[in-house]
Structure formats: C-alpha cells, structure tokens
Amino acid sequence: MPDNLTREVRLMAENGSPVPRTEPAPPGVPQQAVFDVSGVAVYYGDFRAVRDVSLDVRQHEITAFIGPSGCGKSTMLRCFNRMNDLIDTARVEGDISYHGVDLYDPAVNPVEVRRRIGMVFQKPNPFPKSIYDNVAYGPKVAGAKGNLDDVVEEALQGAALWDEVKDRLKESGMSLSGGQQQRLCIARAIATDPEVLLMDEPCSALDPIATGRIEDLMVEIKERYTIIIVTHNMQQAARVSDRTAFFTTEVNEESDRRTGLLVEYADTDKIFTTPDDERTENYVTGRFG
Amino acid sequence: MTSLASNPTSYSLEDFHGSRSRMRKERIVRAVLFTAASTSIVISVAIVASLIGEAWTFVSQVELAALWTDGWFPRRGMYDVKTLVSGSLIVTVIAMAVAGPLGLGAAVYLSEYAPATVRKVVKPALEILAGIPSVVLGFFALTFLSPVIVQRLNDEATQFNIAAAGIGVGILTIPLVASISEDAMRSVPMALREASYGLGARKITTTIRVVIPAAVSGLVAAFIVAVSRAIGETMVVFIAAGATGGSLFSTDIFRPGQTMTAAMASQAAGTDQVRGAGLTFQSLFFVGMLLFLVTLVLNVLASRFVRRVRQAY
C-alpha cells in the first residue's frame, strides 16, 4: 500500500518521530517486543494500586489483561500512554520502555507518546461533533492540513463503520448506537495511525452482537496494530488474544486496602488450559472472582 | 379500627381512610409552602403593575418631541431616552470587555489548569469579590480606577467618567462570569477530555476544541446573565459616572454620563419627593419599565441557553 506508506512517512516527519515503525517479523522469527515492563508499581498518593508487574508486549499480537475488579489492570493499561499523568496524585515506579525508549524519562512528552499509542475507552466517548470531525480530530491536532476525506474514509473503513455512516458523515457522533459509537471511537483512534491500540474494556457497555463485531474487528486489524485489551470477560480474552496476563488482588493487612499484582503471563492457550499458578486456575475455571 | 392481624381477605373502605387529623396537617403544610412559593410571583406582578400605571401616564401625556432632545433633564421636561439607553449600553460594553476575558480566563484556569490545592484558595477569593457591596466598588472606581487608570490613558478625562464606571461594573461582574462559566466547563464529562488527550492533544487544544465547544451554551448564558447584571447595576455608575440630576447626550467615555439606573436613583435620592416639573416623577417609571423589559428578555434568553447545556451530552 504505497499510499499508506507515504502517509506514514509524512506523519512521521511532521511529528518528528523518534521511533521508526517496523514491519511484522517474517514467520519463524520471534516477534519483537513493543513494550518492556519491569518491576512496575503505580501509586495514587500513598495508596499502591498495583505492584510487581513485569511483562513484554509483542508486536502485532493481542495481549489481554484479565482479573477481578480492583486488580489494577486498567491502571496498568493507562501507564502505556501516560494517561495516569492526568491524575495529580498518580506516580509510576519501575521501568516501562517502548522500543527501548523509557516512557517515563523526563524528556519524554506524553503528547508525543499518545500520538503513537492510541486508546479506546470503556464507555464510548465520541465528541459532541459530527462523525467526520470526530475522526478528523486526531490528525488535525497532530497538525494535518488540507483535505482529510481520505484519512477519514480509511479510518472508518478500518473500523468497519464506513458502510453504515458514509451517507451521514455530517451527523453528530452521538446519534449513533452504542456499538457504532465504539467503532467510531476505534476509527478516531486509528485515524492518527498509531502503532499500538490500548482498549480498556471496550465492549463492557455493548450488547453481544456489537461485542462480536468489535472482537472480529480486533482480530482483523492486529496485522497493522499491536493491541492491549483489558477485559472482564474471560471468554473474550480466550477468543481474541494471543497472550494473557492474569492479575489479582491482595489485601494489605495494615491498611485493609487492595493492591493488584500480576500473577501469571503466558500464551492465552496455556493460561486457559494449563496455568502454572493455582490462583490463575481458580479464576479461569470460575472458582474465584 | 379493624384489626390488621389475621384475616386479610375482607377489607372495607374505612380501613383505607387513615387519620383525618394527619390529612388536615398535610393540607396546612401544603398551603403554607404554596404561599411562600407564590409570594415572589405576587411581588413581581405587583412591581410590574405599579410600573405600568405610571409609565402609561408618562407615555400618554408626554410630547413625543421631548423624548428626542439634547439630553436627559427630566426636571426641565427634556426626556431624551437615547441618552440613558446609550449610556447604559456603553457602560455594559466596557464592563463586558473587562469581565468577559477576565472571567472566562479565570474559569478556564480554575476548571482545566488549577491543581486542587490552588482552586481551594482561588475560588473562595473570587466569591469574596462577589460579596463586596457595590457602593464600595463605586468609591473604588471613583478614587482609584478613574485617576490611576482612566486619567492616565487620557489626561483630558474628567474625574467622573463613564469609563471608570464601566470598568467598575466589569469588576463587579467578573465573579459572576467566572462562576457560571466554570460550572459549565466542569460539567463537561471527563471522558471527553480523556478522549482528546488520548489522541495526543495538548491541554490548550483540548480546552479550545473540546471543552469550550461542549460548554458553549453555558458560557453564553454566563455572558447574558452578566450583561443583564451590568445593565441593572446602579451604585457604581451613580457614584463614578458623575452626572447627577441630568446629562447631555454624549458618547465620550472620558466624560460624565448617565445610565437608566443612575437616572432613576439620582432623581429619587435624598428626598421623599421627586422634585421637578410635570412628568418628572412618571418618567422614572417609564425608565424602570424599559429596564425591566431589557433584563427580562436577557434572563429568558439565558435560561434557554442553560437548558440547552443540560441536554448537550
């Protein structure tokens, strides 16, 4: 796709990209790690929300974070695009590197991070703007000038929404159904041509049919993107993901507050059939959580 | 009373009457509360009625030529309405030029930028500004704004001038603009900001392209309420703008001037009788009627916009 390539090169030049994009590794060659996480803990003030997370996220795979409520999986997800920076009291300890670049180095501008690491939220949150303007927002704030029709069409097609909305691009994004709104949010996220998509329980507000469409979409687009998804739904993790991280909570004896921690991280098949840790087995077989 | 105990299959109507004295109390409570709620309406109607009577006397008896003369000198039978209306308009424009940017800037800062600790200090400080009596602000306008700011901008400005009065009214309305605008912006869901930040937008971009458009009806409402307040403000203009008994028509902001409110106050001040020939007394009701209509229209507009902001997302 030469058109795509030129657009990528153009966006890279405009953003002053510090990280070159890489093509998927050929079969047989180990997938390259996009994120390397080691010994991460996240605090809100004095409260430690999650501790001891070490894992690597591989390119062009879907990595699922599962676990009971309060286990820190969403908190962890928000570390990858510095979204926790929006909370005054949040603090991240440990190392998170993105293609070898320390994401929490003081020289790193979170705005640049978020342009290459897109996010889809739990509740569909389209802007109260037209469908077209929703999708064009990301490229515009990144400095894209001129006609964005092609970018908008490509992103909407990438999110499998184009056929449903092509005749009403000027209508408000809020006029769509819940499932359509979430696909609009996915289109909006991929319009900036990110390398990674973070999805925070993207289907929890949707009915089973809309959920199925989003899951199909994720599997379709993983050739182009690296996806990390937080989900409460174990079947969803089993259906779509390549690798799964299981988090759980432990109660701090002194403060009686819950801290999340990573229990086990492995291929999805292994997590759901022959997990190493008893806690994982109890969770995936439904005996706990 | 039949027993509530064992047999639920046969009831008579009387079982459901309940206590009569309790029902009477309910009715009394409802009547008292209704009176409280309706008093304000009755008062509003009474005010309008009292205005209409005298205003009508004025309109029906005044010579039309007297409404378009060189100035507002009711004691001499010169009722030039445009002097007062333009005076009010100029004061309001100056006030909004001061309160609009400062109030909106304060609101954006408090809602989007200020850390919780700063907001805890700045917000009450703004509310203190809102609590300053307007007569105090009037003296501030006359003794500080006029010599220190206005006369420095234009050394031919008189001590009493419209500009100082306008700035004073503007200061008075800053807290109003800031507080309503901040409420409107804070009610924009956090999810919209997160969506914007998640796409790599900066804070200022998020504020200008997402938060302000989503809050725009609330911001317009803030502006309209402030305009309505500025038009109705009396004391600051009365003290700082200078023209007491009357005023020549003038659009020079560095000279004394007269607004609708100050015209009414200056005629009625210090005496139980409004002195002056002919229709002086009635003319004040006519001006009051005008003021009432202008602020009524503005308030209706504002509440429309506020209702829209609630529907937006």
Boltz contact constraints between the chains, C-beta under 6 A:
constraints:
  - contact:
      token1: [A, 88]
      token2: [B, 115]
      max_distance: 6.0
  - contact:
      token1: [A, 111]
      token2: [B, 200]
      max_distance: 6.0
  - contact:
      token1: [A, 111]
      token2: [B, 202]
      max_distance: 6.0
  - contact:
      token1: [A, 114]
      token2: [B, 198]
      max_distance: 6.0
  - contact:
      token1: [A, 114]
      token2: [B, 200]
      max_distance: 6.0
  - contact:
      token1: [A, 115]
      token2: [B, 200]
      max_distance: 6.0
  - contact:
      token1: [A, 119]
      token2: [B, 198]
      max_distance: 6.0
  - contact:
      token1: [A, 125]
      token2: [B, 191]
      max_distance: 6.0
  - contact:
      token1: [A, 125]
      token2: [B, 195]
      max_distance: 6.0
  - contact:
      token1: [A, 128]
      token2: [B, 214]
      max_distance: 6.0
  - contact:
      token1: [A, 128]
      token2: [B, 313]
      max_distance: 6.0
  - contact:
      token1: [A, 138]
      token2: [B, 199]
      max_distance: 6.0
  - contact:
      token1: [A, 141]
      token2: [B, 201]
      max_distance: 6.0
  - contact:
      token1: [A, 141]
      token2: [B, 205]
      max_distance: 6.0
  - contact:
      token1: [A, 192]
      token2: [B, 199]
      max_distance: 6.0
